[in-house]
Amino acid sequence: RDDNGSGSAVVMEAARVLSQVNFKRTMIFVLFSGEELGLHGSEAYAQNAADNEENILGMINMDMMGYVAPGDAIDVDVLSNEASSDLYAAYQSAIETYVPDLGVVDGYLPFGASSDHASFWNAGYKAIFPFEDSDNYSPYIHSDDDIMGTSVNSLELTQKGTQALVASLAQLADIAETKICGNVRSAENLQPLPDIAVTINSIELITDENGYFSTEELTPGEYSILIWDESFLETTRTISLNQYSTISTDFYLIPQGVERPYLHLINCILDDDNIGESS
């Protein structure tokens, strides 16, 4: 059924996929009851959250994502309000990056209609509502014809709507990786150094064409980093890596045979007491 089996399926599939990844922010997947009776479930949830001052950064409401009228493009209509404009922008940005063939248009609901996003607006939270179509949503809802093939006639829209939700949530929640990465450059001219050997404990890596290296997911602990190449002096560093943190550490290699010292000043203040100014 389109109303609201399609939206519920999108939420459950997104939860299945995203449960396999760690994130810096919490995601809560809720299937509200009583929406057709007056938003009872979402109203109780949102009001309780507001009463307890819960820090909800945004809510994305999925209600009907399975019907495309004959001749219509496969796109999603997004309902938003002024307070939720940055959440809407983040959703659009995720689609442009990860689901670029899914169109996004500004949406609306007919007079008197509503959905669970409104409960969060009323409680002072940001919320958006991606919807199958503002003008030509399924004409079969609230009837015995709200069935697969008739009312849910576009699994392509359902799939793309799911991908859009997964992409936007992952982007907003920020993947929490435990890893080490960095750049290797020449200390003489600051140019990136490709094909440089990087050893992190027993992990062997090679810098890419931009001098960049990155590990896979690591366990927390102490890591010794060794950077070496026959053309440069060997460089070592030891770092402590915490759970769900990514440490970016850059290295500047001194060419073999060079005796003069190097000093790199990054984000420093040069103070001239003679003129009383800093730069």
C-alpha positions as CSV (number, residue, x, y, z in Angstrom):
1,R,0.0,0.0,0.0
2,D,1.2,3.5,-0.8
3,D,-0.4,5.1,2.3
4,N,1.7,4.4,4.2
5,G,3.3,1.1,3.5
6,S,5.7,2.8,1.1
7,G,6.9,5.4,3.6
8,S,7.2,2.7,6.3
9,A,9.2,0.5,4.0
10,V,11.6,3.4,3.2
11,V,12.2,4.0,7.0
12,M,12.8,0.3,7.8
13,E,15.2,-0.1,4.9
14,A,17.1,3.0,5.8
15,A,17.3,1.8,9.4
16,R,18.7,-1.6,8.2
17,V,21.4,0.0,6.1
18,L,22.5,2.7,8.5
19,S,22.5,0.3,11.5
20,Q,25.7,-1.2,10.0
21,V,27.7,2.1,10.4
22,N,28.8,4.1,13.5
23,F,27.8,7.8,13.5
24,K,28.7,10.8,15.6
25,R,25.1,11.7,16.1
26,T,22.2,9.6,17.1
27,M,19.5,8.6,14.6
28,I,16.1,7.4,15.9
29,F,13.7,5.6,13.5
30,V,10.1,5.8,14.5
31,L,6.9,4.5,13.0
32,F,4.2,6.8,14.4
33,S,0.6,5.6,15.0
34,G,-2.5,7.7,14.9
35,E,-1.4,9.9,12.0
36,E,-4.7,9.6,10.2
37,L,-6.6,10.3,13.4
38,G,-4.9,13.7,14.1
39,L,-1.1,13.1,14.3
40,H,-1.6,11.6,17.8
41,G,1.7,9.5,17.9
42,S,4.0,12.2,16.5
43,E,2.4,14.9,18.5
44,A,2.9,13.0,21.8
45,Y,6.5,12.2,20.8
46,A,7.5,15.7,19.7
47,Q,5.9,17.4,22.7
48,N,7.5,15.0,25.1
49,A,10.9,15.7,23.5
50,A,10.3,19.4,23.8
51,D,9.3,19.2,27.4
52,N,12.5,17.3,28.1
53,E,14.6,19.7,26.1
54,E,15.8,16.9,23.8
55,N,18.4,18.2,21.2
56,I,16.7,17.0,18.0
57,L,18.6,18.6,15.1
58,G,15.9,17.6,12.5
59,M,13.2,15.2,11.5
60,I,12.6,13.8,8.1
61,N,9.1,12.5,7.6
62,M,8.4,9.7,5.1
63,D,4.7,9.4,4.1
64,M,3.9,7.9,0.7
65,M,6.8,7.3,-1.7
66,G,5.4,4.8,-4.3
67,Y,3.2,6.4,-6.9
68,V,4.0,8.3,-10.1
69,A,1.2,9.6,-12.2
70,P,1.3,8.6,-15.9
71,G,3.6,10.9,-17.8
72,D,5.1,12.5,-14.6
73,A,8.8,12.7,-13.9
74,I,10.3,10.7,-11.1
75,D,11.0,13.3,-8.5
76,V,10.2,14.1,-4.9
77,D,8.2,17.1,-3.6
78,V,9.7,18.4,-0.3
79,L,7.6,20.3,2.2
80,S,9.6,22.6,4.5
81,N,9.2,25.8,6.5
82,E,11.5,28.8,6.9
83,A,13.0,27.4,10.1
84,S,13.9,24.1,8.4
85,S,15.6,25.7,5.3
86,D,19.0,24.4,6.2
87,L,17.7,20.9,6.7
88,Y,16.0,21.1,3.3
89,A,19.3,22.3,1.8
90,A,21.2,19.4,3.3
91,Y,18.7,17.0,1.9
92,Q,19.0,18.5,-1.5
93,S,22.8,18.5,-1.3
94,A,22.8,14.8,-0.5
95,I,20.6,14.0,-3.4
96,E,22.7,16.1,-5.8
97,T,25.8,14.1,-4.7
98,Y,24.4,10.6,-4.3
99,V,21.1,10.4,-6.2
100,P,21.6,13.0,-9.0
101,D,18.9,11.5,-11.2
102,L,16.2,12.2,-8.6
103,G,14.5,15.5,-9.1
104,V,13.7,17.7,-6.1
105,V,10.9,20.4,-6.2
106,D,9.2,22.5,-3.5
107,G,6.1,20.7,-2.3
108,Y,2.8,21.5,-0.5
109,L,-0.2,19.7,0.9
110,P,-3.9,20.4,0.1
111,F,-5.7,22.7,2.5
112,G,-6.6,20.8,5.7
113,A,-4.1,17.9,5.1
114,S,-1.1,17.3,7.3
115,S,1.5,14.7,8.3
116,D,3.8,13.9,11.2
117,H,6.4,16.6,10.3
118,A,3.9,19.2,11.5
119,S,4.0,17.9,15.0
120,F,7.8,18.7,15.1
121,W,7.2,22.1,13.6
122,N,4.7,22.8,16.4
123,A,7.1,21.7,19.0
124,G,9.8,24.0,17.7
125,Y,11.9,21.5,15.8
126,K,13.1,21.5,12.2
127,A,11.4,19.0,9.9
128,I,11.0,18.3,6.2
129,F,8.5,16.0,4.4
130,P,9.7,14.4,1.1
131,F,6.5,13.4,-0.7
132,E,5.7,11.5,-3.9
133,D,3.8,14.4,-5.4
134,S,1.9,17.5,-4.3
135,D,-0.5,17.6,-7.2
136,N,-0.6,14.0,-8.4
137,Y,-0.2,11.8,-5.4
138,S,-2.0,8.4,-5.5
139,P,-5.7,8.8,-6.1
140,Y,-6.3,5.3,-4.6
141,I,-5.4,6.1,-0.9
142,H,-8.0,5.4,1.7
143,S,-9.6,2.8,-0.6
144,D,-9.4,-0.9,-1.4
145,D,-7.4,0.0,-4.5
146,D,-4.4,1.2,-2.4
147,I,-2.5,-1.9,-3.4
148,M,0.8,-2.9,-5.1
149,G,0.8,-2.2,-8.9
150,T,-2.1,0.2,-8.7
151,S,-1.3,2.7,-6.0
152,V,2.3,1.6,-5.5
153,N,3.2,1.7,-9.2
154,S,6.8,2.9,-9.1
155,L,9.4,0.9,-7.1
156,E,12.0,3.1,-8.8
157,L,10.7,6.1,-6.9
158,T,10.6,4.1,-3.7
159,Q,14.2,3.0,-4.3
160,K,15.4,6.5,-5.0
161,G,13.5,7.9,-2.1
162,T,15.2,5.4,0.1
163,Q,18.6,6.2,-1.3
164,A,17.9,9.9,-0.7
165,L,16.9,9.3,2.9
166,V,20.0,7.1,3.6
167,A,22.4,9.7,2.0
168,S,20.9,12.7,3.8
169,L,20.9,11.0,7.2
170,A,24.4,9.7,6.8
171,Q,25.6,13.1,5.8
172,L,23.8,14.9,8.6
173,A,24.8,12.3,11.3
174,D,28.5,12.3,10.2
175,I,30.1,8.9,10.0
176,A,32.2,8.2,13.1
177,E,35.4,6.5,11.8
178,T,38.3,5.4,13.9
179,K,41.2,5.9,11.5
180,I,44.5,7.7,10.7
181,C,45.0,9.8,7.6
182,G,47.3,12.5,6.4
183,N,49.4,14.1,3.7
184,V,53.1,13.7,3.0
185,R,54.9,16.6,1.4
186,S,58.5,17.8,0.7
187,A,59.9,20.1,3.3
188,E,61.8,21.9,0.7
189,N,59.0,23.0,-1.6
190,L,55.8,21.7,0.1
191,Q,54.9,19.7,-3.0
192,P,52.9,16.4,-2.3
193,L,54.9,13.2,-2.4
194,P,53.3,10.3,-4.1
195,D,54.4,6.6,-3.7
196,I,55.9,7.1,-0.3
197,A,55.9,4.1,2.1
198,V,53.8,4.7,5.3
199,T,54.0,2.1,8.0
200,I,51.5,2.4,10.9
201,N,52.3,-0.4,13.4
202,S,52.2,-3.4,11.0
203,I,49.9,-1.7,8.4
204,E,51.7,-1.0,5.1
205,L,50.4,2.0,3.0
206,I,51.6,4.0,0.0
207,T,50.7,7.6,-0.6
208,D,48.5,8.3,-3.6
209,E,49.2,10.8,-6.4
210,N,48.3,13.7,-4.0
211,G,50.6,12.5,-1.3
212,Y,47.6,11.3,0.8
213,F,47.3,8.2,2.9
214,S,44.4,6.7,5.0
215,T,43.9,3.6,7.0
216,E,40.9,1.4,7.1
217,E,38.9,1.3,10.4
218,L,41.2,0.8,13.4
219,T,40.8,-0.1,17.0
220,P,41.6,2.6,19.6
221,G,45.2,2.6,20.9
222,E,48.8,3.7,20.4
223,Y,50.1,3.8,16.9
224,S,53.6,4.4,15.6
225,I,53.9,6.0,12.2
226,L,57.0,5.5,10.1
227,I,57.4,7.5,6.8
228,W,60.4,6.5,4.7
229,D,61.8,6.7,1.2
230,E,65.3,6.4,-0.1
231,S,65.3,10.1,-1.2
232,F,64.3,11.5,2.1
233,L,65.2,11.3,5.8
234,E,63.1,8.8,7.8
235,T,60.4,10.4,9.9
236,T,58.5,8.8,12.8
237,R,55.6,9.8,15.0
238,T,53.5,8.2,17.8
239,I,49.9,9.1,18.3
240,S,47.0,8.0,20.6
241,L,43.8,7.1,18.7
242,N,40.4,7.2,20.5
243,Q,37.2,5.5,19.6
244,Y,35.3,7.2,16.7
245,S,37.9,9.8,16.1
246,T,39.8,10.4,12.9
247,I,43.3,11.8,13.3
248,S,44.7,13.7,10.4
249,T,48.5,14.2,10.7
250,D,50.7,15.7,8.0
251,F,54.4,15.0,7.4
252,Y,57.1,17.1,5.7
253,L,60.1,15.1,4.5
254,I,63.6,16.5,4.4
255,P,65.6,15.4,1.3
256,Q,68.7,13.2,1.8
257,G,71.9,15.2,2.0
258,V,70.2,18.5,3.1
259,E,71.8,19.9,6.2
260,R,70.0,23.2,6.7
261,P,67.0,23.1,9.1
262,Y,63.4,23.8,8.1
263,L,60.9,25.7,10.1
264,H,57.2,25.7,9.0
265,L,55.0,28.3,10.6
266,I,51.3,27.3,10.5
267,N,48.6,29.6,12.0
268,C,51.2,31.7,13.9
269,I,51.1,35.4,14.9
270,L,54.1,37.5,14.0
271,D,54.4,40.4,16.5
272,D,56.4,43.5,16.0
273,D,56.8,45.4,19.3
274,N,58.4,48.4,17.5
275,I,55.2,49.3,15.7
276,G,52.7,47.6,18.0
277,E,51.1,45.5,15.4
278,S,50.7,41.8,14.6
279,S,50.1,39.9,11.4
